[in-house]
């Protein structure tokens, strides 16, 4: 009997998220895309009933996908072997982008201390309001529960700005990041219950002072390094989409990649989105970490990314960390403002439109 490893989907693979234009062409409101599989020579392969053409053990067939959720079946008529994968087709969302901010707490502490009339009197929030006014883009901030010296936490933040948050929720969102900045990689060895506890604290406070309107089903875990049970905690808190770098450390081990194994990490790094269909968790790739790239190198970095990885040009995720904005921070970057504006300008110049990640990935209403 043939082993399952004798057959392998090359593209797409289980959990891939396909975009119109990037992954095929739309004909009669359906995505016409090419499926590639590896199989033993002289196999008689059909993909969703379409006979596949063979070239030295590589079989290809062009098929139509007509739904948000789609099943693709491989069948070898010689042996009866069959295998089915699931993929999403995002009819809308090609060439969209957003900007997000990790490690957010100091701007909220500043508002608490200074008792501003508006959240946009705070320089950090003001920066992103001005960014939105110029580019109409969407900003998502990933929030800690408290600062590191324990002098401020979200329970201390007043609810007097709630309506202002709600009024700006069409472009400004807040989500759970971690309990606090230290220690690094706080959920690597955490339990499911610990994540639920921390996330519930943050979620409840955001609901109290900013309203459910600012929340969404996507976030970034601090360091994106957690075991499977801890990551399930994020999912069960309502965060079905989790973003990360999906890279490898100096020893070749997955890094900033949650619980994914090397093969999954490598694949997630090549796609805008990839779904662990077993766990119902959607992973989103960060395209650039702006605080780690020099201002003068941002355009070139994004240009190179665009050239090298044509598979990852549909949704552009721009990331920066809050702390580099502040002069008192040891790694302060005075060009912080210029970096976020330059990145958004690159996106606009290259045909990207602003979008919320939720609106891109959850498109059931598009069919």
Order of alpha helices (4+ residues) and beta strands (2+ residues): beta-beta-beta-beta-beta-beta-beta-beta-beta-beta-beta-alpha-alpha-beta-alpha-beta-alpha-beta-alpha-beta-beta-beta-alpha-beta-beta-beta-alpha-beta-alpha-beta-alpha
